[in-house]
Amino acid sequence: MDWKLHLNPRLGNATELVRNGQLAEATRAIQQALGVTLPDPVAARASHTGATLRSTREQPASQPAPRAPDGPAASRWRTGFARADVQDAVVIDRPAHENPGARPARSDAPPASAPKAAFGGPAAVPGSFTRMAFSHPGAPQDHYYLYVPPGANADTPMPLVLMLHGCTQNPQDFATGTGMNAAAAPANALVLYPAQPGSANPKGCWNWFRPTDQQRGAGEPAVLVAMVREVMARHPVDTRRVYVAGLSAGGAMAALLGREYPDLFAAVGVHSGLQAGAAHNVMGALSAMKNGAKAGPAAHASAHQSATPALPPRPIIVFHGDADSTVHARNGEQLIDAALASAIGDARNTVQEEQTGRSPGGKGYTRTVYYRTADGAGPSAPPPGKTAVAEHWVLHGAGHAWAGGHAGGSHTDPGGVNATQEMLRFFLAHPQQAGQ
């Protein structure tokens, strides 16, 4: 049957009835055209008449009215993506969090100068790991977990580490597997664990590959920064020592946050992740995971430049297993290459130190530290006390797992080098410098 021919006369009649103010008759005409039963127009008039009028008048007379969906829209898997070899880095094409056409809320305002419950909730108590309620416009996240060290007090600003879990993980699992809370206690550091709900991604992945989630002030970066700002408002945080780290999809999102918010994050840690801008759709994400990102300027583009053009990229520490079959080790190399290209500009202006060794569990590694040279004239020994620009740990024989993690958490390699301790060491050695 030609539905256009069938519907057009009746919808044309309905349009004329609306124009004449005969809303009940118009509704019945639409019912007959569509073959559905709609609510009584009189009973629903108070709340729906305006919308009905707008919808009917805007509908071209030559087009059939759209049929209402049978149920809520659901995220759609593309065939062939849900394969076992993708494991916890599976990505999915899902609708964006934001309302289409609405400008995303920005989270660029400076943090509060003193700890207070500016976001409508109390501060967590010292020595606690607490589920905290959270609300942000357009965000599916309704909570996060916060670790407050036993030594926390109102008079001592503390470092803050944002920890982004991998796919199929959650904050409790990630905290257990990394052991970051225990490591943070002696450093008197706060640790923030956001939770990615299944409504945002069925596998709990951060959507690092979507353009709407790759920009400052938009999508997931804006939501995650809002969480950080909330913690900074409730607790005494040292604004020079705010850091971000993540595993797999969380590592890719950490790289994005470091790129887009260099004014907030002092350093970045990426374990088994990908560089910012490595992909801009699902197919590109799967390709980058398996082979590394394709060369091109898009991979190194930075949206923060218009807001903070004077700020250089943040120092970065990268861990990656050279036997990772989920996210290829080439991605770790690309993270370092991008960091050096952005921070230094010319490889001739760097010096690197390489060290090989084994963890207490017998796992081999190669650690390479990159320094900026004293005068930019060529390789030379870094001056005493000089901090590194980047640090790269290649974990020999390791797969897609957090090195040195606890067996009680998922995606961990307990026998590997202690990535948590090394990452925290790197962070604390890189406070935000004035003017940088």
C-alpha positions in Angstrom: 0.0 0.0 0.0 1.2 3.5 -0.8 1.0 5.1 2.7 1.5 8.6 1.4 -1.6 8.4 -0.8 -3.6 6.8 2.1 -2.5 9.4 4.7 -2.4 12.6 2.9 -6.1 13.3 2.5 -6.9 12.6 6.1 -3.9 14.6 7.4 -4.8 17.4 5.2 -8.3 17.3 6.6 -6.9 17.3 10.2 -4.8 20.3 9.4 -7.8 22.2 8.2 -9.7 21.2 11.4 -6.9 22.5 13.6 -6.9 25.8 11.8 -10.6 26.1 12.4 -10.2 25.3 16.1 -11.9 21.9 16.0 -9.2 20.1 18.0 -11.2 17.1 19.0 -12.3 16.4 15.4 -8.7 16.9 14.2 -7.4 14.4 16.7 -10.0 11.8 15.6 -8.9 12.3 12.0 -5.2 11.7 12.9 -6.3 8.6 14.8 -8.0 7.2 11.8 -5.1 8.0 9.5 -2.6 6.3 11.8 -4.7 3.5 13.0 -4.0 4.2 16.7 -5.9 5.3 19.7 -4.8 8.5 21.2 -5.7 10.0 24.6 -9.0 11.9 24.9 -8.1 15.4 23.6 -10.3 17.1 26.0 -8.8 15.4 29.1 -5.3 16.0 27.8 -5.9 19.6 26.6 -4.4 21.4 29.5 -1.0 19.8 29.2 -0.8 18.8 25.5 -2.9 21.1 23.3 0.0 23.5 22.6 2.3 20.7 21.5 -0.4 19.1 19.4 -1.0 22.4 17.6 2.7 23.0 16.9 3.3 19.5 15.7 0.3 19.5 13.4 1.0 22.9 11.9 4.7 22.2 11.3 3.9 18.9 9.6 4.0 19.3 5.8 0.7 18.3 4.2 2.5 16.1 1.7 4.2 14.0 4.5 2.7 11.3 6.8 2.8 12.1 10.5 5.6 10.2 12.3 4.6 7.1 14.1 5.4 7.1 17.8 8.1 4.5 18.8 7.0 1.3 20.4 9.3 1.8 23.4 12.2 3.9 24.6 15.1 4.3 22.3 17.9 1.9 23.1 21.6 1.9 22.2 22.3 -0.2 19.1 25.2 -2.6 18.8 26.8 -2.8 15.4 27.1 -6.4 14.3 30.6 -7.8 14.7 31.7 -5.3 17.4 30.8 -7.4 20.5 33.6 -9.9 20.0 35.5 -11.7 22.7 38.9 -10.3 21.6 37.7 -6.8 22.3 37.2 -7.7 26.0 36.9 -4.7 28.4 37.7 -2.1 25.8 34.6 -2.7 23.8 33.1 0.5 22.5 29.5 1.1 21.5 27.7 3.6 19.4 25.2 5.1 21.7 23.2 8.4 21.9 25.0 11.3 23.5 24.0 12.4 27.0 23.2 15.9 26.0 19.9 17.1 24.6 20.4 17.6 20.8 20.7 21.2 19.9 21.4 22.3 23.5 24.7 23.8 24.4 26.6 21.7 27.0 27.1 23.2 30.4 30.7 24.4 30.9 32.7 23.6 34.0 35.5 26.1 33.5 34.8 28.3 36.6 37.7 28.4 39.1 37.3 26.2 42.1 36.0 27.5 45.4 38.8 29.0 47.6 37.6 27.2 50.7 36.0 23.8 51.4 32.2 24.1 51.6 29.2 22.1 50.6 28.6 24.4 47.6 26.9 21.5 45.7 24.4 20.6 48.3 26.0 17.9 50.3 28.4 17.4 53.1 32.1 16.5 53.0 33.1 12.9 53.5 34.8 12.1 56.8 38.5 11.3 57.2 39.5 7.6 56.7 36.4 6.9 54.6 35.5 5.5 51.2 32.1 6.8 50.5 29.4 6.8 47.8 28.5 10.4 47.2 25.4 11.6 45.4 26.0 13.7 42.3 23.8 15.8 40.0 24.8 17.6 36.8 22.7 18.8 33.9 22.3 16.1 31.3 24.6 13.6 33.1 23.5 10.0 33.6 25.9 9.7 36.5 24.2 10.1 39.9 27.1 9.3 42.2 30.8 8.8 42.6 33.0 7.3 45.3 35.5 9.4 47.2 38.4 8.2 49.4 39.4 10.6 52.1 42.7 9.8 53.9 42.8 9.4 57.7 45.1 12.5 58.0 42.6 14.8 56.3 41.9 18.1 58.1 40.3 21.4 57.2 43.6 23.3 57.5 45.8 21.1 55.2 45.2 21.3 51.4 45.5 17.8 49.9 46.4 16.3 46.5 43.4 14.9 44.5 43.6 12.0 42.1 40.8 11.4 39.6 40.7 7.6 38.8 38.8 6.5 35.7 37.9 2.8 35.6 38.0 0.6 32.4 35.1 -1.0 30.7 33.1 -3.6 32.7 34.5 -2.1 35.9 33.1 0.1 38.7 34.6 2.3 41.3 34.8 -0.3 44.1 36.3 -2.9 41.7 38.8 -0.3 40.4 39.8 0.9 43.9 40.4 -2.7 45.0 42.3 -3.7 41.9 44.6 -0.7 41.8 45.1 -0.3 45.5 45.2 3.4 45.0 43.5 4.2 48.3 46.1 2.5 50.4 48.9 4.2 48.3 47.2 7.6 48.7 46.9 7.4 52.5 50.6 8.1 53.3 50.5 11.0 50.8 47.4 12.4 52.5 45.7 12.4 49.1 42.0 12.3 48.1 41.0 9.8 45.4 37.9 10.3 43.3 36.3 7.4 41.4 33.4 8.3 39.0 31.0 5.6 38.0 30.0 5.2 34.4 26.5 3.8 34.2 25.2 1.3 31.7 22.8 4.0 30.4 25.8 5.9 29.1 27.6 2.9 27.7 26.3 -0.8 28.1 29.9 -1.9 29.0 30.5 0.9 31.4 33.1 2.4 29.1 34.0 6.1 29.0 33.1 7.3 25.5 36.5 8.6 24.6 35.9 8.0 20.8 32.9 10.3 20.4 33.4 13.9 19.2 30.7 15.1 21.7 32.8 13.6 24.5 36.1 14.9 23.4 35.8 18.7 24.0 36.3 21.0 26.9 33.0 22.1 28.5 31.0 19.3 26.8 29.9 15.7 27.2 31.8 13.5 29.6 34.8 15.7 30.2 32.5 18.4 31.5 30.7 16.0 33.8 34.0 14.6 35.2 35.4 18.0 35.8 32.2 19.0 37.5 32.8 16.1 39.9 36.3 17.3 40.5 35.1 20.8 41.2 32.5 19.5 43.6 35.2 17.6 45.6 37.3 20.8 45.6 34.4 22.8 47.0 33.8 20.3 49.8 37.3 19.5 50.8 40.6 21.4 51.1 42.3 20.5 47.9 45.7 21.7 46.8 44.9 23.2 43.4 48.5 22.7 42.2 48.2 19.0 42.7 45.1 17.7 40.9 45.8 14.7 38.7 43.9 12.2 36.5 44.6 8.6 35.7 42.8 5.7 34.1 42.9 2.2 32.6 42.0 1.3 29.0 38.9 3.4 28.1 39.5 5.3 31.3 43.1 5.9 30.3 41.9 7.3 26.9 39.5 9.6 28.8 42.3 10.7 31.2 44.5 11.7 28.2 41.5 13.7 26.9 41.1 15.5 30.2 44.8 16.3 30.4 44.6 17.8 26.9 41.4 19.8 27.4 41.9 20.9 31.0 45.7 21.7 31.5 44.6 24.5 33.8 43.1 21.9 36.2 45.2 18.8 36.0 48.9 19.0 36.8 49.8 15.6 35.3 48.2 12.6 33.6 48.6 8.8 34.0 47.5 6.4 31.3 47.5 2.6 31.7 46.8 0.5 28.6 45.0 3.4 27.0 45.1 5.6 23.8 46.1 9.1 23.0 43.6 12.0 23.0 41.8 12.1 19.6 42.9 8.6 18.6 39.4 8.0 17.1 36.2 9.9 16.4 33.8 7.0 15.8 33.3 3.4 16.6 35.1 2.0 13.6 38.1 4.3 14.2 38.1 3.3 17.9 38.3 -0.4 17.1 41.0 0.2 14.5 43.1 2.3 16.9 42.7 -0.3 19.6 44.0 -3.0 17.4 46.7 -1.1 15.4 47.3 2.3 16.9 45.8 5.6 15.8 46.2 6.7 12.2 48.6 9.5 11.6 47.0 12.9 11.1 46.6 16.3 12.7 43.2 15.3 14.2 45.0 13.1 16.7 46.9 16.0 18.1 44.2 18.7 17.9 43.5 20.5 21.1 40.2 22.2 21.8 41.4 24.0 24.9 43.7 26.3 23.1 41.1 29.0 22.6 40.4 29.1 26.3 44.0 28.6 27.6 46.4 29.1 24.8 49.4 29.7 27.0 49.3 26.5 28.9 51.6 23.6 27.8 50.6 20.0 27.8 50.7 18.2 31.1 53.5 15.8 32.1 52.4 12.2 31.4 53.3 8.7 32.7 52.3 5.7 30.5 52.1 2.0 31.3 51.4 -0.6 28.6 52.0 -4.3 28.2 53.8 -5.3 25.0 51.5 -8.4 24.8 48.3 -6.5 25.1 45.9 -8.0 22.6 43.0 -5.6 23.5 44.7 -2.2 23.1 47.9 -2.5 21.0 51.2 -1.4 22.7 51.7 1.0 19.7 49.1 3.2 21.5 51.4 3.7 24.5 54.2 4.8 22.1 51.9 7.2 20.4 50.9 8.7 23.8 54.6 9.5 24.5 55.2 10.7 20.9 52.3 13.1 21.1 53.4 14.4 24.6 56.9 15.0 23.4 55.9 16.7 20.2 53.6 19.0 22.1 55.7 19.8 25.1 59.1 20.0 23.5 58.5 20.5 19.8 61.8 19.0 18.8 63.2 15.6 19.8 66.7 17.0 19.6 65.9 19.1 22.7 65.3 16.1 24.9 67.4 13.6 26.7 66.2 10.2 27.8 67.3 7.7 30.4 66.4 4.1 29.9 66.3 1.4 32.6 65.4 -2.2 32.5 64.5 -4.4 35.4 62.1 -6.9 36.9 59.3 -6.5 39.4 59.3 -8.4 42.7 56.9 -10.8 40.9 59.5 -11.5 38.2 57.9 -9.5 35.4 60.3 -7.6 33.1 60.0 -4.0 32.2 61.7 -1.1 30.4 61.3 2.3 31.8 62.2 5.4 29.7 62.2 8.9 31.2 62.3 11.9 28.9 63.7 15.3 30.1 63.9 18.6 28.4 67.5 19.7 28.0 68.9 22.6 30.0 69.4 24.9 27.0 67.4 23.3 24.2 70.6 22.9 22.3 70.8 19.1 22.3 71.1 16.1 24.5 72.8 16.7 27.9 72.4 15.4 31.4 69.4 17.0 33.0 70.3 19.4 35.8 69.9 18.3 39.4 66.2 18.3 40.5 64.9 18.6 36.9 61.6 16.8 36.6 60.6 14.7 33.7 58.3 15.6 30.8 57.2 12.1 30.2 57.8 8.6 31.5 57.1 5.4 29.6 56.9 1.9 31.1 56.8 -1.0 28.6 55.7 -4.1 30.5 57.2 -7.2 28.9 54.9 -10.1 28.4 52.0 -8.2 30.0 48.5 -8.1 28.7 45.6 -5.8 29.2 45.7 -5.4 33.0 46.8 -2.9 35.7 50.4 -3.8 36.6 51.0 -4.7 40.2 47.3 -4.7 41.0 45.5 -6.8 43.5 43.9 -10.1 42.5 40.7 -9.0 44.3 40.0 -6.6 41.4 39.4 -7.2 37.7 41.9 -6.7 34.9 45.0 -6.8 37.2 48.4 -8.3 37.0 49.6 -8.8 40.6 53.0 -9.9 39.5 53.8 -6.8 37.6 55.6 -3.6 38.6 53.6 -1.5 41.0 52.0 0.9 38.6 50.0 2.6 41.4 53.0 3.5 43.4 55.0 4.6 40.4 52.1 6.7 39.1 51.5 8.4 42.4 55.3 9.1 42.7 55.2 10.7 39.3 52.2 12.8 40.1 53.5 14.2 43.4 56.7 15.2 41.7 54.8 17.3 39.2 52.8 20.0 40.9 51.2 22.7 38.8 53.7 25.5 38.4 52.8 29.2 38.5 52.0 30.4 35.0 52.0 26.9 33.5 
